[in-house]
Amino acid sequence: MQIRSVTFFADPQDLPHNLEQAVADARAAFTFPVQTIRLATTPYPDWLNDISGLDRLVGCCREFGVDYMAVGPARLDDDPHYVDWIPDLVGDHEMVFASAEVADLGGRIGLQRVNQVAEVVGRLATLRPDGFANLYFTATANCPPGSPFFPVAYHGGGPAGFALAVEAADVALAAIDGASDLHEAEETLIGAIEQNSAGLARVASQLATRHHLAFGGIDYSLAPHPMPGRSLGAAVERMGVSHVGASGSLFAAAWLASCVDRAQFPRCGFSGLMFPVLEDAVLARRASEGLLTLDDLLLYSAVCGAGLDVLPLPGNIASEVLSAILLDLAALAVRLDKPLTARLMPLPGLSVGDPVDFDFGYFAQGGVMAAGGGLEGRLTAGLETVRLAPRSAGAGAHP
């Protein structure tokens, strides 16, 4: 297990005076390796009046030892021009991540915003020949502040603080490999999560006290790494599923997510499963083989994790298809009242089945996934938003 990020949360107009020392201490304080230190700000439409104004904050982050920064979402009620800024925000600064809401915490889905975000994804895909710029952007649906994973992270205001994002797919894999049945695996996995979290929380609380910061909790997600021994896809297949994407995968995902839910720890963010296709060797291989589809990943999102993440898509994918994917994700997030994100990566010049091999240490070799269909807009034309009611526990039950 590793700490993917110690993510600090602050208003960029009121950065903690001791942030540099807090960053240095956070790198060395934990027994688990810390991959990155990050800063998440309040939503950028609240404080960024001009794109060039981001340069000063980027300079401060570099000076303080921060590796990456997320400037928060453009929300549904923000002026649309803030969404249009996103390619410049992330394109001009390789350490900057951004996001845009397609569904808010009140159950509204932004119909026009979905189309605008789809166009931004298309624009980002053209910034580099390999389409890599979409790594720095995600669409968000029903996502509150305080999640330490990027690109969704943002500060909700109030006192500055920090939270931990954990990369723990290997913990699940070890629990499954060492067990004789699901009951033993469940007990082992929950115990490991609680034991690891207790040590993390103890150190984090000490850091918070020392630097007068709020400790926001741990996003103990079973997030993978490209190394095969740290694959969430491998964990699913070790449960007896013939391959990720086959029948049984939904049960495996739900079981794993249930273990995380049952564990006791100071939680924040998703605290579930993450199926980022290009960050997991098994997921990337199954997707390239055509065995794991976009619809499979949407289905698994209904019972566990963070949504659609780093999906390699055809470079010529139509904006209407991207919009339809975002609408499906937003509908799941609102109806199930769970946070979901979509980080979609159209790859210029590539078609379905073409190999994908980025020169990037956190990506595995994969292949372009298929995505088809779309949504005819007769009934949605001209509408800004539509509201969906969340599914209540007793809805539809017979008396």
Helices and strands as residue ranges (DSSP letters): E 2-10, G 12-14, H 19-29, E 34-41, G 44-46, G 51-53, H 54-64, E 68-74, H 81-84, H 86-91, E 96-103, E 108-110, H 111-125, G 132-136, E 137-141, E 161-167, H 169-177, H 182-211, E 214-219, G 228-230, H 232-238, H 249-262, G 277-279, H 281-288, H 294-301, E 307-314, H 319-336, E 340-347, E 355-356, E 366-367, E 385-387
